[in-house]
């Protein structure tokens, strides 16, 4: 039989058709995933951009077992993590960041509402999802670019009808991938005061001396995050506000304290089989004596971005296009421009 499988990555939720397999000995298993490809044209290239890039968006397989009381989740394959205004790399380069098994954790749920997870976990910070096919957009936003993506750690969650609490200890910005791993503390407090509305405050406190690595430089960024979502019929709205600071520390390679902030508004209108999604965000990277760029547009730069993504889906097939525009206070592209426009398309199957 088929049913809906629910993934929660950060503050954003993605739904995909999944196959439920029932066994007498081990209970039920959910199997799903996606196979998608995308192409993006960029007028003013930044970093590793090509004028036009074609690549795999998601080639992922998910296998999970509900915690009754023991369960697990495994997500493996190849994936791309493009971000507006930031140079887009090849899919293998993104996959190397968190390996071909980016999510793998065990779960124990002894009573209703309470669960303990341990392993490679998706972050609790932010509104947008890590994997492209679970996001409303082909590209992630600049606020997402500041946030953690995957952590190795342990997380305790309690959920009721009115509120939820999450606390955990992990390796910060994936510092287990370095020779000097450092711990981080995460926490989230959320409320659902009325139907279809939720509000959460999330914090992420890595070790002050966490060394930079391929997933984040610097890796000692303290993050304070507010996420809200509201659904009104076919309309959905979301908000994602961030404050980030990297404390001065020689081991972390942060010569002077660095700060950044940003805010983002999301909307989507779901008129099946069509869906229209949009995002507007503003980000600011404060100037600092150490020249630390926390956003991705260059130290001391600020700007805004706009993304519009129409989509069509029928059964497992989906197709979507995308227009994104970034405008900054200072030049950030390879040819010294202050703005960038991208046109994208993604097509594939979600199963």
Protein Blocks (a to p, Z undefined) as FASTA:
>chain_A
ZZdddddehjbccdddddddddfklopadddddddddddddfbdghjbcfbdcddfbdcd
dddddddfbccdddedddddddehiacddfklmmmmnojblbccddddfbghiacdedjd
ddfedjbdfblklpcbfbdcfklmmpcfbdcddddddddfkbccdddddehjoplmpmbd
cddddddddddfbghiacddddddddfklccdfkbccfkbccddddddddehjbccdddd
ddddddddfklopabacddddddddddddddfbdcddddddddddddfklpafkonoghi
acddddddddddehjbccdddddddddfbdcbfnopabdcdddddddddZZ
